[in-house]
């Protein structure tokens, strides 16, 4: 079982501004800065006021002199040209023009000589693209909009040109309009126009830039682009195969990208960035809090128990009895809650549960309470610190499965309690946690006598356990570490094996892998490889947590669905037999698809 390292880490006094200041993003602020976390649909913050440009920034290809978010009282009297989407049209008098930078109110001329222009603009569909030439004027007294950066001025239109008329759209480009995730992904080019998506992607861009500047400019890291195409190797995630034009030969997308990091460090680039960045720039972090007690191993309490199913569980290989405690569970949990937890554990983890309650009057209530001895009750009280009114949730069986099930159930219990008004987790506080001491190997699910890597086959064993790798590999801890933020893994990595003989032994003897597929790495390790390691930060998950998004798809410009499909382009798509011919590939087509491809 992985262990928790040192105290939980957290940011205080409003986590988002602290985090952004540490990253150097003083001009960017989240809607979570000074109040409770808001849903993704809430309006993102307005841009900070900036010093106006006194001279237009023009070149021969530019259509506009300014953006829609930068005009202010300093520009009054200037002639400007703006381009953007028609956001609103009000009363035949005003048009609100929007671009990536903000909004500007345009005053439509009302003279009879411009009636034709007024008619065209008032009938123009929203989201059409126009360019407007006019003069910046102050808004009339009492009509300034102080919540809008450009709210003290407006532009008196002199000329307008329609650049592109918009068709009828599947949804309105407004923050309060509810849209399903599938619809947003299908029309991603429209969803990207929303102010929330604009804010999310620009925040992401600035954070990445600051990370790279910090690492490269201050600490000597090298930004390296590694190959997109590689070959099939053991130890990665699900392989994605890419055909070549050589018969029977395929590329694979690199599912074990740590190999490239290792090769770079062997080559002397001891500080290299790939796709993700390190988190070293967060210095001013303090101890925080996290919900829930640890999963407690109570196997020794029941070592000589008369309860048959517990005794049987301990007699199995890797058998254990684990528990979690739910404070005040007797008061808050109803019968339906216990039934829900029982069904979840059974159907999702194939794990049976036992509930043990210490009633407010001090009596024990459980299906097994009459079989518990006074000694066992005393030991449970000591090991779990159970108090009157608390509930223990017990899982017996394979220790790994019990841990996974109880880990999920602990979160479910927190959701149940919070739905009933119990405050456990403050979403406005960032709690960081390092997880260490993972096992190096795990038994294969379908073949428990064989091993697979808990992390990946290049992870180094813990120095104190390295002697066990040749005799009891199931007891070896790894030098693998994960960084968790508010219950979500946002980064992870490991110290790597730098000895060729040890790496070859792990591959061939323990994991039963063909080491020939990794001959390039083994040769590199045998060429004077220094000790090395790495960490990858899940940038998408981190930014999603910062802005309060419910999904990482809300911070990715063109995301894939859960099944890996692009709902906008309908990728992946079928390729005809004729198009496959240069790649020497034959496909067993489904009957209905074969008819379509044959016709094409």
C-alpha positions as CSV (number, residue, x, y, z in Angstrom):
1,X,0.0,0.0,0.0
2,X,1.3,3.4,-0.9
3,X,2.1,5.7,2.0
4,X,1.4,9.3,2.6
5,X,4.6,11.4,2.8
6,X,4.9,14.1,5.4
7,X,2.1,16.6,6.0
8,X,-0.6,17.6,3.6
9,X,0.3,20.7,1.8
10,X,-2.1,23.6,1.1
11,X,-2.4,27.2,0.0
12,X,-4.1,29.7,2.3
13,X,-5.6,33.1,2.1
14,X,-7.4,32.4,-1.2
15,X,-5.5,29.7,-3.1
16,X,-6.0,31.0,-6.7
17,X,-4.4,34.4,-6.3
18,X,-1.6,32.9,-4.3
19,X,-1.0,30.2,-6.9
20,X,-1.1,32.7,-9.8
21,X,1.2,35.2,-8.0
22,X,3.7,32.4,-7.4
23,X,3.5,31.7,-11.1
24,X,4.0,35.4,-11.8
25,X,0.5,35.9,-13.3
26,X,-0.4,39.0,-11.4
27,X,-2.6,40.4,-14.1
28,X,-4.8,37.3,-14.2
29,X,-7.4,36.6,-11.6
30,X,-10.0,33.8,-11.2
31,X,-13.6,34.1,-10.1
32,X,-12.5,32.0,-7.1
33,X,-10.1,34.6,-5.8
34,X,-12.1,36.2,-3.0
35,X,-15.2,34.0,-2.8
36,X,-16.4,30.4,-2.8
37,X,-15.7,28.4,-5.9
38,X,-18.1,29.1,-8.8
39,X,-19.3,26.7,-11.5
40,X,-17.7,26.8,-14.9
41,X,-20.7,28.6,-16.4
42,X,-20.1,31.7,-14.2
43,X,-18.8,34.7,-15.9
44,X,-15.0,34.9,-16.0
45,X,-13.4,38.0,-14.5
46,X,-12.9,41.1,-16.7
47,X,-9.5,41.9,-17.9
48,X,-7.4,44.4,-15.8
49,X,-7.3,48.0,-16.9
50,X,-4.2,48.7,-18.9
51,X,-2.5,51.8,-20.1
52,X,-4.1,52.9,-23.5
53,X,-2.1,52.9,-26.7
54,X,-1.9,56.4,-28.0
55,X,-0.8,55.4,-31.5
56,X,-2.7,52.7,-33.5
57,X,-0.7,49.5,-34.1
58,X,-1.2,49.1,-37.8
59,X,0.4,47.2,-40.7
60,X,-0.7,46.8,-44.3
61,X,-2.8,43.7,-43.5
62,X,-4.6,44.9,-40.4
63,X,-8.3,45.7,-40.6
64,X,-8.6,47.2,-37.1
65,X,-6.8,49.9,-35.2
66,X,-7.8,48.7,-31.7
67,X,-9.4,45.7,-30.0
68,X,-12.9,45.8,-28.5
69,X,-11.5,45.5,-25.0
70,X,-9.0,48.4,-24.8
71,X,-10.8,51.6,-25.6
72,X,-11.2,54.1,-22.7
73,X,-11.6,57.8,-22.0
74,X,-8.1,58.5,-23.3
75,X,-9.2,57.6,-26.8
76,X,-12.1,60.1,-26.8
77,X,-12.1,62.0,-30.1
78,X,-10.0,59.4,-32.0
79,X,-11.2,57.7,-35.1
80,X,-10.9,54.0,-34.7
81,X,-11.7,50.9,-36.7
82,X,-12.9,47.7,-34.9
83,X,-13.7,44.2,-36.0
84,X,-15.7,41.6,-34.2
85,X,-18.8,39.5,-33.8
86,X,-22.2,41.1,-33.2
87,X,-22.9,40.2,-29.6
88,X,-26.2,42.1,-29.0
89,X,-28.4,44.5,-30.9
90,X,-30.6,46.8,-28.8
91,X,-33.6,48.9,-29.8
92,X,-32.2,49.7,-33.2
93,X,-29.8,52.1,-31.5
94,X,-26.8,50.1,-30.2
95,X,-24.7,47.1,-31.3
96,X,-22.3,45.5,-28.9
97,X,-19.3,44.3,-30.7
98,X,-17.1,41.4,-29.3
99,X,-13.7,40.1,-30.0
100,X,-11.1,38.1,-28.0
101,X,-10.3,41.1,-25.9
102,X,-13.7,42.3,-24.8
103,X,-16.8,44.3,-25.7
104,X,-17.4,47.8,-27.2
105,X,-20.8,49.5,-27.6
106,X,-21.4,50.9,-31.1
107,X,-24.0,53.7,-31.7
108,X,-25.9,53.2,-34.9
109,X,-26.5,56.5,-36.8
110,X,-30.2,57.5,-36.8
111,X,-30.2,60.0,-39.6
112,X,-32.5,59.4,-42.6
113,X,-29.5,59.3,-44.9
114,X,-28.2,56.2,-43.1
115,X,-31.6,54.4,-42.8
116,X,-30.5,51.7,-45.3
117,X,-27.4,51.0,-43.1
118,X,-29.5,50.9,-40.0
119,X,-31.9,48.4,-41.5
120,X,-29.1,46.1,-42.6
121,X,-27.4,46.1,-39.2
122,X,-30.7,45.6,-37.2
123,X,-31.6,42.6,-39.3
124,X,-28.1,41.1,-39.2
125,X,-28.0,37.8,-37.3
126,X,-26.1,37.7,-34.1
127,X,-22.5,36.3,-34.4
128,X,-22.1,37.9,-37.8
129,X,-18.7,39.5,-38.3
130,X,-18.5,43.2,-39.2
131,X,-15.9,46.0,-39.2
132,X,-16.9,49.4,-37.9
133,X,-15.3,52.7,-38.4
134,X,-16.2,55.6,-36.1
135,X,-15.3,58.1,-33.4
136,X,-14.8,57.4,-29.7
137,X,-17.2,59.5,-27.6
138,X,-18.1,59.5,-23.9
139,X,-21.3,57.9,-22.8
140,X,-24.0,60.3,-21.7
141,X,-24.1,61.3,-18.0
142,X,-25.5,58.5,-15.9
143,X,-25.2,55.8,-18.6
144,X,-21.7,54.6,-17.9
145,X,-21.3,50.9,-17.2
146,X,-18.6,50.6,-14.6
147,X,-18.7,46.8,-14.7
148,X,-17.4,46.9,-18.3
149,X,-13.8,48.0,-19.0
150,X,-15.0,50.0,-22.0
151,X,-18.1,51.1,-20.1
152,X,-17.3,54.8,-20.0
153,X,-17.1,55.2,-23.8
154,X,-18.9,54.2,-27.0
155,X,-18.1,54.5,-30.7
156,X,-20.3,56.7,-32.9
157,X,-20.5,54.6,-36.1
158,X,-19.6,56.3,-39.4
159,X,-19.2,53.3,-41.6
160,X,-19.7,49.6,-41.3
161,X,-19.0,46.6,-43.5
162,X,-20.3,43.1,-43.2
163,X,-17.4,40.6,-43.4
164,X,-19.4,37.4,-42.9
165,X,-23.1,36.8,-42.3
166,X,-23.8,34.1,-39.7
167,X,-26.1,31.1,-40.3
168,X,-28.5,29.9,-37.7
169,X,-26.4,28.4,-35.0
170,X,-27.1,25.3,-32.9
171,X,-26.8,27.3,-29.7
172,X,-26.4,30.9,-28.6
173,X,-22.9,32.1,-27.7
174,X,-23.9,33.2,-24.2
175,X,-22.5,32.0,-20.9
176,X,-25.9,31.4,-19.3
177,X,-27.2,29.2,-22.2
178,X,-27.0,25.6,-21.1
179,X,-25.3,23.3,-23.6
180,X,-24.6,19.6,-23.3
181,X,-20.9,18.6,-23.4
182,X,-21.5,16.5,-26.6
183,X,-23.0,19.6,-28.4
184,X,-20.1,21.8,-27.2
185,X,-17.6,19.3,-28.5
186,X,-19.4,18.8,-31.8
187,X,-19.4,22.6,-32.4
188,X,-16.1,23.3,-30.7
189,X,-15.3,26.2,-33.0
190,X,-18.4,27.9,-31.6
191,X,-17.8,26.9,-28.0
192,X,-14.3,28.4,-28.1
193,X,-15.9,31.9,-28.6
194,X,-17.3,31.8,-25.1
195,X,-15.6,34.1,-22.6
196,X,-15.1,31.2,-20.2
197,X,-13.2,29.1,-22.8
198,X,-11.2,32.2,-23.9
199,X,-10.3,32.8,-20.3
200,X,-9.4,29.2,-19.6
201,X,-7.1,28.8,-22.7
202,X,-5.4,32.1,-22.2
203,X,-4.8,31.3,-18.5
204,X,-3.3,28.0,-19.5
205,X,-1.1,29.6,-22.1
206,X,0.3,32.2,-19.5
207,X,0.9,29.5,-16.9
208,X,2.8,27.3,-19.3
209,X,4.9,30.3,-20.4
210,X,5.7,31.2,-16.9
211,X,6.6,27.7,-16.0
212,X,9.0,27.4,-19.0
213,X,10.5,30.8,-18.3
214,X,11.1,29.8,-14.7
215,X,12.6,26.4,-15.5
216,X,14.6,27.3,-18.6
217,X,15.8,30.9,-17.7
218,X,16.4,30.5,-14.0
219,X,17.3,26.8,-13.6
220,X,19.0,25.7,-16.8
221,X,16.3,23.3,-18.0
222,X,16.2,22.5,-21.8
223,X,13.0,22.4,-23.7
224,X,13.2,19.3,-25.9
225,X,10.7,18.1,-28.5
226,X,10.6,14.3,-28.6
227,X,9.3,12.1,-31.4
228,X,5.6,11.6,-32.0
229,X,6.2,8.3,-33.7
230,X,8.2,5.5,-32.1
231,X,7.9,1.7,-31.9
232,X,6.0,-0.7,-29.8
233,X,7.7,-1.2,-26.4
234,X,6.5,-2.8,-23.2
235,X,5.4,-0.9,-20.2
236,X,3.2,1.7,-21.7
237,X,-0.5,2.4,-21.8
238,X,-2.8,1.1,-24.6
239,X,-0.9,1.2,-27.9
240,X,-2.0,3.3,-30.9
241,X,-0.6,1.8,-34.1
242,X,0.4,4.0,-37.1
243,X,1.0,2.1,-40.4
244,X,4.1,2.7,-42.5
245,X,4.6,1.9,-46.2
246,X,6.9,-0.9,-45.4
247,X,5.0,-4.3,-45.4
248,X,4.2,-5.5,-41.9
249,X,5.9,-2.6,-40.2
250,X,4.1,-0.1,-37.9
251,X,4.9,2.9,-35.8
252,X,3.4,3.3,-32.4
253,X,2.6,6.5,-30.6
254,X,5.0,6.5,-27.6
255,X,3.1,5.2,-24.7
256,X,6.3,5.0,-22.6
257,X,7.6,8.6,-23.1
258,X,9.8,8.3,-20.0
259,X,12.3,6.4,-22.3
260,X,13.1,9.7,-24.1
261,X,13.6,11.5,-20.8
262,X,16.0,8.8,-19.7
263,X,17.9,8.9,-23.0
264,X,18.2,12.7,-22.7
265,X,19.6,12.5,-19.2
266,X,22.0,9.7,-20.3
267,X,23.1,12.1,-23.0
268,X,24.0,14.8,-20.6
269,X,20.8,16.9,-20.7
270,X,20.2,16.4,-17.0
271,X,17.3,19.0,-16.8
272,X,14.9,18.5,-19.6
273,X,11.3,19.4,-20.1
274,X,9.0,17.5,-22.3
275,X,5.3,17.9,-22.5
276,X,4.7,18.9,-18.9
277,X,6.5,21.1,-16.4
278,X,7.8,20.7,-12.9
279,X,6.1,22.3,-10.0
280,X,9.2,23.6,-8.2
281,X,8.1,27.3,-8.4
282,X,5.5,26.9,-5.6
283,X,7.6,27.9,-2.5
284,X,5.1,29.5,-0.1
285,X,2.9,26.6,0.7
286,X,1.7,25.7,4.2
287,X,0.2,22.7,6.0
288,X,-3.5,22.1,5.1
289,X,-6.3,19.7,6.0
290,X,-7.8,16.7,4.1
291,X,-11.0,14.8,4.7
292,X,-11.1,11.4,6.2
293,X,-9.0,9.0,8.3
294,X,-6.5,6.7,6.8
295,X,-7.4,3.2,5.7
296,X,-6.5,1.2,8.8
297,X,-5.2,-2.4,8.7
298,X,-7.0,-4.3,11.5
299,X,-5.9,-7.8,10.4
300,X,-4.1,-8.4,13.7
301,X,-7.3,-7.7,15.6
302,X,-9.0,-10.6,13.9
303,X,-6.0,-13.0,13.6
304,X,-7.7,-15.5,16.0
305,X,-11.3,-14.5,15.4
306,X,-14.3,-16.9,15.5
307,X,-15.9,-15.0,12.6
308,X,-15.5,-17.4,9.7
309,X,-15.4,-15.1,6.7
310,X,-12.8,-12.9,8.3
311,X,-10.7,-15.9,9.2
312,X,-11.0,-17.2,5.6
313,X,-10.0,-13.8,4.2
314,X,-6.8,-13.8,6.3
315,X,-5.9,-17.3,5.2
316,X,-5.8,-16.3,1.5
317,X,-2.6,-15.1,-0.2
318,X,-2.3,-11.3,0.3
319,X,-5.4,-11.4,2.5
320,X,-6.1,-8.5,4.8
321,X,-8.9,-6.8,6.8
322,X,-9.1,-3.0,6.4
323,X,-11.4,-0.3,7.8
324,X,-12.3,3.3,7.4
325,X,-14.1,5.4,10.0
326,X,-17.0,7.7,9.3
327,X,-17.4,10.2,12.1
328,X,-21.0,10.7,13.3
329,X,-22.1,8.2,10.7
330,X,-24.8,6.9,13.0
331,X,-26.5,10.3,13.0
332,X,-26.2,11.1,9.3
333,X,-26.4,7.7,7.5
334,X,-29.7,6.2,6.7
335,X,-30.5,2.6,5.6
336,X,-30.5,3.7,2.0
337,X,-27.0,5.1,2.3
338,X,-25.6,1.8,3.7
339,X,-27.4,-0.1,0.8
340,X,-25.9,2.3,-1.8
341,X,-22.4,1.8,-0.4
342,X,-22.9,-2.0,-0.3
343,X,-24.1,-2.1,-3.9
344,X,-21.3,0.2,-5.1
345,X,-18.6,-2.0,-3.5
346,X,-20.2,-5.2,-4.8
347,X,-20.8,-4.2,-8.4
348,X,-17.7,-1.9,-9.0
349,X,-15.1,-3.8,-6.9
350,X,-16.6,-7.2,-6.2
351,X,-16.1,-6.4,-2.6
352,X,-18.3,-7.3,0.4
353,X,-18.7,-4.8,3.2
354,X,-19.4,-5.1,6.9
355,X,-20.6,-2.0,8.9
356,X,-19.8,-1.7,12.6
357,X,-21.6,1.1,14.5
358,X,-20.8,2.3,18.0
359,X,-24.2,3.6,19.2
360,X,-24.5,6.9,21.2
361,X,-25.3,4.8,24.3
362,X,-22.1,2.9,23.9
363,X,-23.5,-0.4,22.5
364,X,-22.1,-2.0,19.4
365,X,-24.4,-2.6,16.4
366,X,-23.4,-4.9,13.6
367,X,-24.1,-8.2,11.8
368,X,-21.0,-9.4,13.6
369,X,-21.2,-7.5,16.9
370,X,-22.4,-10.6,18.9
371,X,-19.3,-12.4,17.7
372,X,-16.8,-9.6,18.7
373,X,-14.9,-10.3,21.9
374,X,-14.2,-7.6,24.5
375,X,-10.6,-7.8,23.5
376,X,-11.4,-7.2,19.8
377,X,-13.7,-4.3,20.6
378,X,-10.9,-2.8,22.8
379,X,-8.3,-3.2,20.0
380,X,-10.7,-1.7,17.4
381,X,-11.2,1.4,19.7
382,X,-7.5,1.8,20.1
383,X,-6.5,1.3,16.4
384,X,-9.4,3.4,14.8
385,X,-10.1,5.9,17.6
386,X,-13.8,5.2,17.2
387,X,-16.1,7.4,19.3
388,X,-19.8,7.0,20.2
389,X,-21.9,7.7,17.1
390,X,-19.2,6.7,14.6
391,X,-19.4,4.0,11.9
392,X,-16.6,1.6,10.8
393,X,-16.7,0.2,7.3
394,X,-14.9,-3.0,7.0
395,X,-13.6,-4.8,3.8
396,X,-11.9,-8.2,4.0
397,X,-10.1,-10.0,1.2
398,X,-7.2,-9.2,-1.1
399,X,-5.4,-6.2,0.4
400,X,-5.1,-4.3,-2.9
401,X,-8.7,-4.7,-3.8
402,X,-9.8,-3.8,-0.3
403,X,-7.7,-0.6,-0.4
404,X,-9.1,0.4,-3.8
405,X,-12.7,-0.2,-2.7
406,X,-12.3,1.7,0.6
407,X,-10.5,4.6,-1.1
408,X,-13.5,5.1,-3.3
409,X,-16.0,4.5,-0.5
410,X,-14.3,7.1,1.6
411,X,-15.0,9.7,-1.1
412,X,-18.5,8.5,-1.5
413,X,-19.1,8.9,2.3
414,X,-17.8,12.4,2.1
415,X,-20.3,13.2,-0.7
416,X,-23.1,11.7,1.3
417,X,-22.2,13.7,4.4
418,X,-21.8,17.0,2.5
419,X,-25.2,16.4,0.8
420,X,-26.6,16.5,4.3
421,X,-25.0,19.7,5.3
422,X,-21.8,18.5,6.9
423,X,-18.9,20.6,5.8
424,X,-15.8,18.5,5.2
425,X,-13.9,19.9,2.1
426,X,-13.5,23.6,1.4
427,X,-13.3,24.0,-2.4
428,X,-11.6,27.4,-2.0
429,X,-8.5,25.8,-0.4
430,X,-5.9,23.9,-2.3
431,X,-4.5,20.9,-0.4
432,X,-1.5,19.2,-1.8
433,X,-0.3,15.8,-0.9
434,X,2.7,13.6,-1.9
435,X,2.1,9.9,-2.1
436,X,5.2,7.6,-1.8
437,X,6.3,4.1,-1.0
438,X,4.2,2.4,-3.7
439,X,4.8,-1.3,-4.3
440,X,7.2,-1.9,-7.2
441,X,5.2,-4.8,-8.6
442,X,1.6,-6.0,-8.4
443,X,0.2,-9.5,-9.1
444,X,-1.5,-9.7,-12.4
445,X,-5.3,-9.7,-12.0
446,X,-5.8,-12.8,-14.3
447,X,-2.6,-14.5,-13.2
448,X,-1.8,-13.7,-9.6
449,X,1.4,-15.8,-9.6
450,X,2.9,-13.4,-12.2
451,X,3.9,-9.8,-11.8
452,X,3.3,-6.5,-13.5
453,X,4.7,-3.0,-12.9
454,X,2.8,-0.9,-10.5
455,X,4.1,2.2,-12.3
456,X,6.2,1.3,-15.3
457,X,9.1,-1.2,-15.7
458,X,11.8,1.5,-15.6
459,X,11.0,2.5,-12.0
460,X,13.8,2.0,-9.5
461,X,13.4,-0.1,-6.4
462,X,13.6,1.5,-3.0
463,X,17.3,1.4,-1.8
464,X,16.3,-0.4,1.4
465,X,14.4,-3.1,-0.5
466,X,16.7,-3.8,-3.4
467,X,18.0,-7.1,-1.9
468,X,14.4,-8.4,-2.0
469,X,14.0,-8.0,-5.7
470,X,15.8,-11.4,-6.3
471,X,13.9,-13.3,-3.6
472,X,10.6,-11.6,-2.7
473,X,9.8,-9.0,-5.4
474,X,6.2,-8.6,-4.1
475,X,7.6,-6.9,-1.0
476,X,9.8,-4.4,-2.8
477,X,8.8,-0.7,-2.6
478,X,9.4,1.6,-5.5
479,X,10.9,5.1,-5.8
480,X,7.6,6.3,-7.4
481,X,5.8,9.4,-6.2
482,X,2.5,11.1,-7.0
483,X,1.3,14.6,-6.4
484,X,-2.3,14.9,-5.4
485,X,-4.4,18.2,-5.2
486,X,-7.7,18.1,-3.5
487,X,-8.1,14.3,-4.1
488,X,-7.0,14.6,-7.8
489,X,-3.7,13.3,-9.1
490,X,-2.0,16.2,-10.9
491,X,1.5,14.8,-11.3
492,X,3.7,11.8,-10.9
493,X,7.0,10.3,-11.6
494,X,9.8,8.2,-10.4
495,X,13.5,7.6,-10.0
496,X,14.6,5.3,-12.9
497,X,16.7,2.2,-13.0
498,X,20.1,3.3,-14.3
499,X,21.9,-0.1,-14.1
500,X,21.6,-2.2,-17.2
501,X,21.8,-5.6,-15.5
502,X,19.1,-4.7,-13.0
503,X,16.8,-3.3,-15.8
504,X,17.3,-6.4,-17.8
505,X,16.6,-8.7,-14.8
506,X,13.3,-6.8,-14.1
507,X,12.2,-7.1,-17.8
508,X,13.2,-10.7,-18.5
509,X,12.9,-12.5,-15.1
510,X,10.2,-10.7,-13.2
511,X,7.9,-9.2,-15.9
512,X,8.6,-11.8,-18.6
513,X,9.0,-9.1,-21.2
514,X,11.1,-9.3,-24.4
515,X,14.0,-7.1,-23.5
516,X,15.0,-7.0,-27.2
517,X,12.3,-4.5,-27.8
518,X,14.2,-2.2,-25.5
519,X,17.7,-2.9,-26.7
520,X,18.2,0.8,-27.4
521,X,17.6,1.7,-23.8
522,X,19.6,-1.1,-22.4
523,X,22.6,-0.2,-24.5
524,X,22.2,3.4,-23.3
525,X,22.1,2.3,-19.7
526,X,25.3,0.3,-20.3
527,X,27.1,3.4,-21.6
528,X,27.7,5.2,-18.3
529,X,24.2,6.2,-17.4
530,X,24.0,8.5,-14.3
531,X,21.2,8.1,-11.6
532,X,18.2,10.0,-12.9
533,X,14.5,10.5,-12.5
534,X,11.6,12.7,-13.5
535,X,8.1,14.0,-12.9
536,X,5.3,14.9,-15.2
537,X,2.6,17.4,-14.2
538,X,-0.9,16.9,-15.5
539,X,-1.3,20.4,-16.7
540,X,-4.9,19.9,-17.9
541,X,-6.1,18.6,-14.5
542,X,-4.2,21.4,-12.6
543,X,-5.8,24.2,-14.6
544,X,-9.2,22.6,-14.5
545,X,-8.9,22.6,-10.7
546,X,-7.7,26.2,-10.6
547,X,-10.7,27.5,-12.6
548,X,-13.2,25.1,-11.0
549,X,-14.0,23.2,-14.2
550,X,-15.8,19.9,-13.9
551,X,-13.8,18.3,-16.7
552,X,-10.4,18.7,-18.3
553,X,-12.1,19.0,-21.6
554,X,-13.0,22.6,-20.6
555,X,-9.3,23.6,-20.7
556,X,-8.4,21.8,-23.9
557,X,-9.1,23.5,-27.2
558,X,-10.0,20.4,-29.2
559,X,-10.6,17.5,-26.8
560,X,-11.6,13.9,-27.5
561,X,-14.6,12.2,-25.9
562,X,-14.3,9.5,-23.3
563,X,-14.1,6.9,-26.1
564,X,-11.3,8.9,-27.9
565,X,-13.6,10.3,-30.6
566,X,-13.5,13.7,-32.1
567,X,-17.2,14.7,-32.2
568,X,-16.5,17.7,-34.4
569,X,-14.7,15.9,-37.3
570,X,-16.1,12.4,-36.5
571,X,-12.6,11.0,-36.2
572,X,-11.5,8.2,-36.3
573,X,-13.1,7.4,-39.6
574,X,-13.1,4.6,-42.1
575,X,-10.5,4.3,-44.9
576,X,-11.3,2.6,-48.2
577,X,-9.4,-0.6,-49.2
578,X,-7.8,1.3,-52.1
579,X,-6.4,3.9,-49.6
580,X,-5.1,1.2,-47.4
581,X,-3.3,-0.5,-50.2
582,X,0.0,1.5,-50.0
583,X,0.3,0.4,-46.3
584,X,-0.1,-3.3,-47.0
585,X,-3.1,-3.6,-44.7
586,X,-6.2,-5.7,-45.1
587,X,-9.2,-5.1,-42.8
588,X,-12.0,-7.4,-41.8
589,X,-14.7,-4.9,-42.5
590,X,-18.1,-5.1,-40.8
591,X,-20.7,-6.1,-43.5
592,X,-22.5,-2.7,-43.5
593,X,-19.3,-0.7,-43.6
594,X,-17.9,-2.9,-46.4
595,X,-20.8,-2.0,-48.6
596,X,-20.2,1.7,-48.0
597,X,-16.4,1.6,-48.6
598,X,-16.9,-0.6,-51.7
599,X,-19.2,2.0,-53.3
600,X,-16.8,4.8,-52.4
